[in-house]
Amino acid sequence: MKHRQYSGKRALVRYKGGAVGEEPVEDYSQGDPVEIAIGTGQVPCGVDEVLYDMAVGERRHVVIPCEKAYGRHDPEGVRRFPRSYFDQGEDIEVGSVFAWHHPVSGALVPALCTEAMKDAVVIDYNHPFAGKDLEYWFELVGVEE
């Protein structure tokens, strides 16, 4: 990590990518760069490590292993709930995605219905990229205080 002095600063970045082997889900490769606070937990540690290693003006294509992205898929993050547990529970179907308060952290996370029965649903509140390596293109436009 050549540029540890970037820690706590704002990186101005253009990027594009998503899970390896899938269509990119994020595309900020054109126009104004996006601000990322380096070393603050705003992005996965693998992204911070890439940015620490880049020089301003550099472009780079990288693969970030899941362990440095959103971690492995945790089977404990998949649970069955009665439909009555949710507001609008009767409308949840396989593939439904909604904001969910994580039971441990309390943070809002995306939740995905993976199974729907008459009176219950199975909800996966792992990050959608959990268990997946990520493939991204980055351009470090600048670093500011």
NULUM-562647 format. One line per field, with one value per residue: residue in three letters; x, z, y of N, C-alpha, C, O in turn. Coordinates in nm, 3 decimals. Atoms other than C-alpha are relative to their C-alpha. Layout:
N
aa <- Ala,...
nc1 <- X,...
nc3 <- Z,...
nc2 <- Y,...
cac1 <- X,...
cac3 <- Z,...
cac2 <- Y,...
cc1 <- X,...
cc3 <- Z,...
cc2 <- Y,...
oc1 <- X,...
oc3 <- Z,...
oc2 <- Y,...
This chain:
145
aa <- Met,Lys,His,Arg,Gln,Tyr,Ser,Gly,Lys,Arg,Ala,Leu,Val,Arg,Tyr,Lys,Gly,Gly,Ala,Val,Gly,Glu,Glu,Pro,Val,Glu,Asp,Tyr,Ser,Gln,Gly,Asp,Pro,Val,Glu,Ile,Ala,Ile,Gly,Thr,Gly,Gln,Val,Pro,Cys,Gly,Val,Asp,Glu,Val,Leu,Tyr,Asp,Met,Ala,Val,Gly,Glu,Arg,Arg,His,Val,Val,Ile,Pro,Cys,Glu,Lys,Ala,Tyr,Gly,Arg,His,Asp,Pro,Glu,Gly,Val,Arg,Arg,Phe,Pro,Arg,Ser,Tyr,Phe,Asp,Gln,Gly,Glu,Asp,Ile,Glu,Val,Gly,Ser,Val,Phe,Ala,Trp,His,His,Pro,Val,Ser,Gly,Ala,Leu,Val,Pro,Ala,Leu,Cys,Thr,Glu,Ala,Met,Lys,Asp,Ala,Val,Val,Ile,Asp,Tyr,Asn,His,Pro,Phe,Ala,Gly,Lys,Asp,Leu,Glu,Tyr,Trp,Phe,Glu,Leu,Val,Gly,Val,Glu,Glu
nc1 <- 0.084,-0.094,0.048,0.076,0.036,0.136,0.098,0.083,0.021,0.102,-0.047,0.090,-0.016,0.095,-0.009,0.106,-0.021,0.097,-0.048,-0.070,0.085,0.134,0.002,-0.028,0.119,-0.035,-0.075,-0.032,-0.121,0.008,0.047,-0.069,-0.040,0.069,-0.086,-0.008,-0.084,-0.091,-0.038,0.102,0.104,0.105,-0.007,-0.070,-0.145,-0.069,0.004,-0.097,-0.135,-0.027,-0.019,-0.128,-0.108,0.004,-0.045,0.099,-0.006,-0.012,0.118,-0.034,0.102,-0.034,0.092,-0.007,0.059,0.117,-0.043,-0.034,0.114,0.114,-0.011,0.067,0.143,0.020,0.129,0.075,0.069,0.120,0.095,0.142,0.085,0.141,0.031,0.055,-0.112,-0.030,0.105,0.018,-0.056,0.074,-0.046,-0.137,-0.010,-0.138,-0.063,0.025,-0.111,0.048,-0.090,0.020,-0.089,-0.079,0.028,-0.117,-0.057,0.105,-0.013,0.089,-0.068,0.096,0.043,0.052,0.086,-0.047,0.104,0.127,0.106,0.128,-0.002,-0.136,-0.098,-0.141,-0.066,-0.147,-0.046,-0.140,-0.016,0.015,-0.131,-0.064,-0.044,-0.038,-0.114,0.041,-0.086,0.022,-0.094,-0.010,-0.086,-0.016,-0.007,-0.066,0.014,0.016,0.017
nc3 <- 0.000,0.020,-0.033,-0.125,-0.032,0.051,-0.102,-0.052,0.103,0.100,0.132,0.110,0.074,0.097,-0.008,0.060,-0.031,-0.072,-0.027,0.110,0.085,0.012,0.056,-0.100,-0.062,-0.031,0.108,-0.020,0.079,0.080,-0.072,-0.122,-0.085,-0.125,-0.117,-0.092,-0.116,-0.007,-0.132,-0.101,0.000,0.096,0.104,-0.049,-0.018,0.126,0.079,-0.064,0.032,0.140,0.006,-0.065,0.087,0.127,0.009,0.063,0.145,0.041,0.027,-0.032,-0.002,-0.112,-0.054,-0.146,-0.053,-0.087,-0.138,-0.013,0.053,-0.092,-0.079,0.045,-0.028,-0.134,-0.010,-0.114,0.049,0.073,-0.104,0.033,-0.081,0.040,0.080,-0.089,-0.060,0.084,0.059,0.140,0.013,0.098,0.134,0.024,0.085,0.034,0.077,-0.061,-0.073,-0.080,-0.108,-0.119,-0.111,-0.037,-0.140,-0.086,0.012,0.005,0.125,0.111,0.101,0.093,-0.032,0.118,-0.025,0.081,0.000,-0.049,-0.025,-0.031,-0.126,-0.039,0.104,-0.036,0.032,-0.003,-0.018,0.039,0.109,0.129,0.050,-0.093,0.063,0.140,0.030,0.074,0.109,0.019,0.064,-0.075,0.039,-0.113,0.059,-0.093,-0.143,-0.067,-0.146
nc2 <- -0.118,-0.109,-0.134,0.002,-0.138,-0.023,0.039,-0.107,-0.103,0.031,0.038,-0.031,0.125,0.053,0.145,0.081,0.140,0.084,0.136,0.066,0.082,-0.057,-0.135,-0.104,-0.059,-0.138,-0.061,-0.141,-0.011,-0.123,-0.119,-0.040,0.112,0.026,-0.017,0.114,-0.026,0.114,0.050,-0.032,0.103,-0.034,0.103,0.119,-0.020,0.026,-0.122,-0.089,0.045,-0.037,-0.145,-0.030,0.043,-0.072,-0.139,-0.088,0.008,0.140,0.082,0.138,0.106,0.088,0.098,-0.006,0.124,-0.024,-0.024,-0.141,-0.075,0.009,0.122,0.122,0.008,0.056,0.069,-0.055,-0.118,0.042,0.043,0.014,-0.086,-0.004,-0.119,-0.102,-0.071,-0.116,-0.083,0.041,0.135,0.080,-0.036,0.047,0.119,0.033,-0.107,-0.130,-0.060,-0.112,-0.041,0.081,-0.034,0.117,0.026,-0.018,-0.134,-0.101,-0.077,0.038,0.080,0.059,0.137,0.066,0.116,0.112,0.103,-0.054,0.096,-0.064,-0.075,-0.035,-0.031,0.015,-0.125,0.000,-0.136,-0.017,-0.096,0.070,0.043,0.093,0.124,-0.023,-0.085,-0.118,-0.043,-0.143,-0.090,-0.125,-0.110,-0.091,-0.134,-0.090,0.025,-0.130,0.001
cac1 <- 0.000,0.209,-0.012,-0.121,-0.134,-0.466,-0.632,-0.921,-0.908,-1.161,-1.072,-1.229,-1.293,-1.456,-1.540,-1.746,-1.806,-1.987,-1.960,-1.718,-1.898,-2.207,-2.311,-2.173,-2.426,-2.240,-2.122,-1.969,-1.710,-1.824,-1.886,-1.799,-1.603,-1.758,-1.619,-1.505,-1.374,-1.068,-1.006,-1.334,-1.537,-1.746,-1.635,-1.507,-1.144,-1.043,-1.150,-0.957,-0.649,-0.676,-0.708,-0.413,-0.203,-0.298,-0.137,-0.353,-0.434,-0.390,-0.648,-0.666,-0.872,-0.890,-1.050,-1.128,-1.177,-1.501,-1.307,-1.196,-1.532,-1.856,-1.737,-1.863,-2.234,-2.342,-2.610,-2.707,-2.816,-3.099,-3.407,-3.769,-4.032,-4.411,-4.555,-4.728,-4.383,-4.365,-4.579,-4.722,-4.603,-4.876,-4.713,-4.365,-4.275,-3.959,-3.724,-3.870,-3.598,-3.664,-3.482,-3.441,-3.303,-3.022,-3.098,-2.739,-2.610,-2.945,-2.826,-3.058,-2.950,-3.107,-3.308,-3.405,-3.696,-3.562,-3.867,-4.234,-4.497,-4.860,-4.788,-4.411,-4.115,-3.742,-3.535,-3.164,-3.014,-2.659,-2.525,-2.616,-2.240,-2.167,-1.968,-1.880,-1.550,-1.580,-1.439,-1.397,-1.228,-1.106,-0.966,-0.824,-0.891,-0.770,-0.732,-0.853,-0.857
cac3 <- 0.000,-0.138,-0.042,0.323,0.344,0.152,0.468,0.579,0.259,-0.023,-0.336,-0.657,-0.854,-1.172,-1.165,-1.317,-1.208,-1.012,-0.947,-1.160,-1.455,-1.421,-1.590,-1.413,-1.167,-1.098,-1.371,-1.272,-1.549,-1.723,-1.605,-1.266,-1.037,-0.725,-0.381,-0.163,0.190,0.199,0.504,0.677,0.607,0.339,0.089,0.133,0.247,-0.093,-0.260,-0.004,-0.071,-0.447,-0.396,-0.151,-0.419,-0.706,-0.811,-0.908,-1.279,-1.283,-1.428,-1.317,-1.371,-1.058,-0.917,-0.545,-0.364,-0.168,0.161,0.093,-0.049,0.126,0.282,0.238,0.223,0.584,0.616,0.950,0.748,0.591,0.809,0.788,0.914,0.928,0.671,0.957,1.080,0.796,0.702,0.363,0.427,0.205,-0.093,-0.050,-0.320,-0.438,-0.571,-0.363,-0.231,0.049,0.323,0.642,0.983,1.042,1.373,1.502,1.364,1.330,0.995,0.696,0.455,0.140,0.209,-0.056,-0.042,-0.160,-0.079,-0.029,0.126,0.216,0.571,0.574,0.374,0.373,0.380,0.297,0.445,0.333,0.103,-0.260,-0.336,-0.036,-0.151,-0.484,-0.612,-0.758,-1.086,-1.122,-1.334,-1.139,-1.236,-0.948,-1.061,-0.745,-0.367,-0.149,0.221
cac2 <- 0.000,0.279,0.571,0.525,0.907,0.880,0.744,0.965,1.171,1.186,0.996,1.125,0.808,0.686,0.318,0.040,-0.316,-0.583,-0.955,-1.154,-1.312,-1.093,-0.770,-0.460,-0.320,0.004,0.237,0.569,0.553,0.873,1.227,1.369,1.137,0.988,1.078,0.788,0.845,0.619,0.403,0.490,0.175,0.345,0.079,-0.279,-0.308,-0.451,-0.127,0.079,-0.136,-0.077,0.300,0.310,0.141,0.374,0.700,0.996,0.969,0.590,0.352,-0.009,-0.326,-0.544,-0.855,-0.829,-1.163,-1.198,-1.206,-0.847,-0.744,-0.846,-1.171,-1.523,-1.596,-1.664,-1.933,-1.773,-1.470,-1.670,-1.710,-1.811,-1.567,-1.567,-1.328,-1.146,-1.037,-0.781,-0.484,-0.582,-0.940,-1.080,-0.904,-1.058,-1.309,-1.485,-1.218,-0.935,-0.705,-0.459,-0.266,-0.464,-0.368,-0.617,-0.792,-0.759,-0.427,-0.249,-0.110,-0.103,-0.376,-0.517,-0.832,-1.083,-1.327,-1.663,-1.876,-1.793,-2.018,-1.949,-1.830,-1.777,-1.645,-1.718,-1.401,-1.371,-1.057,-1.125,-0.854,-0.939,-0.967,-1.194,-1.496,-1.332,-1.200,-0.852,-0.722,-0.347,-0.083,0.222,0.558,0.764,1.122,1.295,1.287,1.576,1.662
cc1 <- 0.088,-0.044,-0.088,-0.043,-0.139,-0.105,-0.073,-0.027,-0.107,0.066,-0.107,0.022,-0.108,0.017,-0.120,0.027,-0.114,0.062,0.066,-0.098,-0.142,0.011,0.034,-0.129,0.025,0.081,0.009,0.127,0.005,-0.044,0.081,0.037,-0.082,0.100,-0.009,0.093,0.086,0.030,-0.102,-0.109,-0.114,-0.009,0.071,0.151,0.078,0.002,0.097,0.142,0.039,0.030,0.130,0.117,0.009,0.058,-0.110,0.023,0.006,-0.137,0.040,-0.123,0.041,-0.109,0.023,-0.065,-0.110,0.040,0.038,-0.110,-0.113,-0.003,-0.070,-0.149,-0.017,-0.136,-0.085,-0.076,-0.123,-0.095,-0.142,-0.081,-0.145,-0.025,-0.050,0.109,0.028,-0.125,-0.008,0.056,-0.070,0.046,0.141,-0.004,0.147,0.055,-0.026,0.124,-0.054,0.102,-0.039,0.096,0.071,-0.017,0.118,0.048,-0.105,0.004,-0.103,0.083,-0.104,-0.031,-0.069,-0.085,0.045,-0.101,-0.127,-0.102,-0.127,0.010,0.138,0.085,0.140,0.072,0.151,0.044,0.152,0.005,-0.015,0.132,0.071,0.033,0.046,0.127,-0.051,0.103,-0.035,0.111,-0.005,0.089,0.006,0.028,0.075,-0.022,-0.001,-0.014,-0.145
cc3 <- 0.000,0.062,0.127,0.041,-0.054,0.109,0.057,-0.100,-0.098,-0.134,-0.101,-0.104,-0.105,0.007,-0.065,0.040,0.073,0.025,-0.125,-0.078,-0.018,-0.065,0.110,0.054,0.040,-0.117,0.022,-0.077,-0.085,0.090,0.124,0.083,0.128,0.114,0.088,0.113,0.025,0.145,0.109,0.010,-0.094,-0.110,0.059,0.005,-0.128,-0.091,0.059,-0.039,-0.143,-0.007,0.067,-0.094,-0.130,0.013,-0.067,-0.151,-0.052,-0.024,0.023,-0.004,0.109,0.026,0.151,0.054,0.101,0.144,0.024,-0.056,0.104,0.077,-0.065,0.031,0.133,0.008,0.117,-0.039,-0.082,0.104,-0.054,0.098,-0.041,-0.079,0.088,0.069,-0.072,-0.031,-0.146,-0.026,-0.103,-0.143,-0.032,-0.081,-0.029,-0.091,0.055,0.077,0.074,0.108,0.128,0.108,0.044,0.150,0.094,-0.004,0.006,-0.127,-0.101,-0.104,-0.099,0.042,-0.122,0.043,-0.094,-0.007,0.060,0.011,0.036,0.121,0.042,-0.122,0.054,-0.053,0.016,0.016,-0.006,-0.109,-0.132,-0.061,0.096,-0.073,-0.144,-0.007,-0.086,-0.107,-0.032,-0.081,0.081,-0.072,0.120,-0.057,0.091,0.143,0.068,0.149,0.035
cc2 <- 0.123,0.132,0.000,0.142,0.035,-0.026,0.122,0.111,-0.047,-0.031,0.039,-0.109,-0.017,-0.151,-0.067,-0.144,-0.066,-0.136,-0.058,-0.088,0.050,0.138,0.101,0.060,0.146,0.054,0.150,0.030,0.127,0.115,0.030,-0.122,-0.005,0.021,-0.124,0.041,-0.123,-0.036,0.025,-0.107,0.030,-0.106,-0.123,0.022,-0.026,0.121,0.102,-0.039,0.035,0.150,0.042,-0.027,0.080,0.141,0.081,-0.003,-0.143,-0.064,-0.145,-0.090,-0.098,-0.103,0.000,-0.127,0.030,0.029,0.146,0.089,-0.006,-0.131,-0.119,0.009,-0.073,-0.068,0.050,0.126,-0.032,-0.058,-0.005,0.084,-0.018,0.129,0.115,0.083,0.132,0.080,-0.043,-0.140,-0.085,0.027,-0.052,-0.129,-0.027,0.109,0.139,0.046,0.122,0.032,-0.073,0.048,-0.127,-0.024,0.019,0.145,0.110,0.083,-0.047,-0.073,-0.052,-0.143,-0.057,-0.119,-0.112,-0.114,0.059,-0.114,0.077,0.092,0.050,0.033,-0.027,0.123,-0.016,0.144,0.012,0.108,-0.075,-0.049,-0.095,-0.130,0.017,0.085,0.115,0.035,0.145,0.063,0.128,0.099,0.095,0.139,0.096,-0.046,0.136,-0.019,-0.020
oc1 <- 0.130,0.039,-0.204,-0.136,-0.194,-0.219,-0.011,-0.104,-0.149,0.137,-0.226,0.129,-0.224,0.129,-0.224,0.141,-0.224,0.185,0.021,-0.175,-0.221,0.118,-0.009,-0.223,-0.068,0.176,-0.082,0.214,0.109,-0.101,0.197,-0.040,-0.140,0.218,-0.118,0.207,0.035,0.058,-0.068,-0.200,-0.213,-0.118,0.137,0.206,0.182,0.099,0.173,0.223,0.152,0.128,0.199,0.219,0.108,0.051,-0.187,0.136,-0.013,-0.235,0.152,-0.231,0.155,-0.225,0.135,-0.183,-0.106,-0.028,0.031,-0.093,-0.111,-0.105,-0.132,-0.190,0.034,-0.239,-0.208,-0.167,-0.181,-0.063,-0.178,-0.057,-0.174,0.034,-0.027,0.079,0.084,-0.232,0.096,0.092,-0.009,0.019,0.186,-0.079,0.232,-0.007,0.039,0.184,-0.128,0.189,-0.157,0.212,0.008,-0.003,0.098,0.063,-0.074,-0.085,-0.145,0.185,-0.222,0.059,-0.142,-0.042,0.043,-0.088,-0.120,-0.129,-0.127,-0.036,0.152,0.050,0.164,0.065,0.199,0.023,0.210,-0.094,0.030,0.132,0.184,-0.050,0.078,0.143,-0.145,0.223,-0.148,0.224,-0.113,0.185,-0.096,0.139,0.150,-0.102,0.087,-0.048,-0.180
oc3 <- 0.105,0.109,0.121,0.120,-0.018,0.096,0.097,-0.072,-0.097,-0.191,-0.078,-0.164,-0.082,0.020,-0.090,0.037,0.084,0.034,-0.237,-0.019,-0.089,-0.070,0.224,-0.022,0.072,-0.163,-0.011,-0.029,-0.140,0.197,0.137,0.092,0.171,0.100,0.121,0.088,0.064,0.227,0.228,0.091,-0.097,-0.161,0.161,-0.071,-0.149,-0.164,-0.014,-0.072,-0.168,-0.071,0.016,-0.088,-0.202,0.118,-0.147,-0.199,-0.171,0.042,-0.008,0.039,0.111,-0.008,0.198,0.029,0.170,0.212,0.138,-0.068,0.202,0.137,-0.171,0.121,0.149,0.001,0.113,0.033,-0.144,0.172,-0.150,0.219,-0.158,-0.052,0.058,0.126,-0.014,-0.051,-0.210,-0.140,-0.164,-0.234,-0.146,-0.051,-0.003,-0.191,0.013,0.151,0.017,0.139,0.159,0.079,0.097,0.229,0.213,0.100,0.042,-0.150,-0.101,-0.151,-0.064,0.077,-0.193,0.124,-0.216,-0.089,0.159,-0.086,0.041,0.116,0.144,-0.235,0.175,-0.171,0.117,-0.075,0.048,-0.180,-0.142,-0.139,0.068,-0.145,-0.210,0.068,-0.164,-0.088,-0.068,-0.084,0.109,-0.139,0.161,-0.102,0.044,0.170,0.046,0.196,0.153
oc2 <- 0.173,0.209,0.040,0.157,0.139,0.019,0.220,0.203,-0.163,0.052,0.014,-0.118,0.015,-0.201,-0.006,-0.191,-0.012,-0.148,-0.036,-0.164,-0.012,0.197,0.084,0.088,0.219,-0.010,0.226,0.103,0.161,0.094,-0.011,-0.217,0.095,-0.010,-0.170,0.081,-0.228,0.050,0.018,-0.093,-0.044,-0.134,-0.111,0.102,0.036,0.142,0.166,0.047,0.075,0.190,0.130,0.041,0.069,0.205,0.028,0.010,-0.167,-0.030,-0.185,-0.051,-0.144,-0.083,-0.019,-0.151,0.132,0.105,0.194,0.211,0.068,-0.165,-0.108,0.083,-0.183,0.000,0.038,0.169,0.057,-0.155,0.062,0.081,-0.045,0.233,0.232,0.187,0.225,0.024,-0.063,-0.171,-0.172,-0.052,-0.042,-0.222,0.058,0.146,0.234,-0.032,0.203,-0.050,-0.088,0.074,-0.219,0.069,0.039,0.208,0.224,0.165,-0.163,-0.021,-0.064,-0.220,0.013,-0.201,-0.096,-0.204,0.133,-0.185,0.200,0.206,0.116,-0.001,-0.021,0.155,-0.068,0.225,0.106,0.130,-0.190,-0.143,-0.135,-0.185,-0.081,0.182,0.098,0.015,0.176,0.016,0.180,0.062,0.150,0.167,0.181,-0.135,0.218,-0.128,-0.024
